[in-house]
Amino acid sequence: MSSFNREGQGGVIGLRTALILYAVLIVASFATLKGAALVIALLIVGALAAKTVVHFFRGRIE
């Protein structure tokens, strides 16, 4: 069986795991970046986290 997401099946990883990984990215960003690069990285990670949450709840409604 393939690990690709098929219709009717859940995602490859769960919401909790995805949010934990986003938190790790945020911590790594704070540890390694500053200034404009930090702001851009935080915006990107925040947008990805928001997309993940919206996708998760949209899938639960359907």
C-alpha positions in Angstrom: 0.0 0.0 0.0 1.2 3.5 -0.8 1.7 6.2 1.7 -0.1 8.8 -0.5 -3.3 10.3 0.7 -6.3 8.8 -1.0 -9.8 10.2 -0.8 -11.7 9.0 2.2 -8.5 8.4 4.2 -6.8 10.6 6.8 -3.6 12.5 6.3 -0.2 11.1 6.5 0.4 12.7 9.9 -2.2 14.0 12.5 -3.0 17.5 13.4 -1.2 17.3 16.7 2.0 16.1 15.1 1.9 18.8 12.5 1.4 21.5 15.0 4.3 20.2 17.1 6.5 20.2 14.0 5.5 23.8 13.3 6.4 24.8 16.9 9.8 23.2 16.3 10.2 25.3 13.2 9.3 28.5 15.1 11.8 27.7 17.9 14.5 27.0 15.3 13.6 30.3 13.6 13.9 32.3 16.8 17.3 30.6 17.5 18.8 31.2 14.1 17.2 34.2 12.5 16.7 37.9 13.3 15.2 40.9 11.8 13.3 40.7 8.5 14.2 37.0 7.9 12.6 36.1 11.3 9.4 37.9 10.5 9.2 36.3 7.0 9.9 32.8 8.5 7.2 33.3 11.2 4.7 34.5 8.6 5.3 31.5 6.4 5.1 29.0 9.3 2.0 30.7 10.7 0.3 30.6 7.3 1.2 26.9 6.9 -0.2 26.2 10.4 -3.4 28.0 9.7 -3.8 26.1 6.4 -3.3 22.8 8.2 -5.9 23.7 10.8 -8.5 24.8 8.3 -7.9 21.7 6.1 -8.2 19.5 9.2 -11.5 21.0 10.3 -12.9 21.2 6.7 -12.2 17.4 6.4 -14.0 16.7 9.7 -17.1 18.7 8.5 -17.4 16.8 5.2 
